[in-house]
């Protein structure tokens, strides 16, 4: 009958296993490919929202829509820089793993 391994034995057994982690150089190379996003200035956000709210929508609604549009554009640029396939059903998971 097999005896239970102690935590110390399991730890020492795992110590010889390689860790699946990219090298520091590979991480730096991927990081250099990522876009840098400037902060979205509040004055610019309000000006963009006022331009977009030519119809009867409220300024609050227009600010929300303008900001969301800006964020979606940044996410699209980030996903493209990560090399993620936009048709992949697991795009969020894959992007998260790449960023982690």
N, C-alpha and C positions, 0 to 999 in steps of 0.2 A: 504494500500500500504506500502511495506517495505521501511524503510528509509535506506539510505546508511550509512554504518559504517565508523566512522573516523579511521584514521590510529592508533590512540591511543587505540581505542576499539578493533581493530583487534589484536594489539600487546598484550593487556591484555588477550584476549581470547586464544592466542597461548601460553601464559606463563604457563598455566596449563597443556599443552600437553607434554608428555615425548619425549625426543630426542632419536632417535634410534642410539645410539653410544655405542661401546663396552667399557667395563670398562678399567681403566688404567692397571690393572693386565693382562687382556686379550691382550691388545696391546703389553705389554712388553713380554709376552709369545710368541706371534707371531713373534715379532722382533728378539727374541733369536734364532728362527728356521731359520732365513734368513742367507744365506751364506755371508761371507765377501770376497770380491774380491781384491786381491793385484793389484796395478797398473801394467800395461803392459809396462815394461821397453823398451824404444826405441831401445837400443842395442839388446835386445832379439828379438824384433819384426823384426829388420833388419836381424839378424842371421837366424831366422825362415823363413823369406821371401827368403833369399839367398838359403837355403836348398830346399825350395819348387820350386824355379825357375830354375830347372835343364833343362827345355825345353827352347824354344826361347822367352818366354814372358819377358817383360821388368821388371826391379826391381820395378818400380812404380806400375805396375799391380800386381806383386807378393805381395808387401806390402799391397795393398788394399785388395786382396783376403785373405791374412793371417790374417789381422786385423779383417775383417768381419767374418771369421771363428771363431776367438777367441771370438768376441762379441756374435755370435750366440750360442756358447757353454755356455757362461755366462748367457744368457737369458734363455736357456733351464734349467740350474741349478736353476735359480731364480724361474721360473715357477713351477718346480718340488717341490721346497721348499714351495711355496705358496699353493701347493696341487691342482693346476689347471689341468684340464683334457685337454691333448693335442688335443683331437678330438673335443673339444667344439668350435663351430663357433664364440663364444663370448669370447674367451680366453683373448684377449687383454683388453677388457672392464672389465672382472672379475678380472684380475690381477691388473689393474689400481685401481679399487675400493678397493681391498685388501691392496694395498700399500698406498692408500690415508688414 
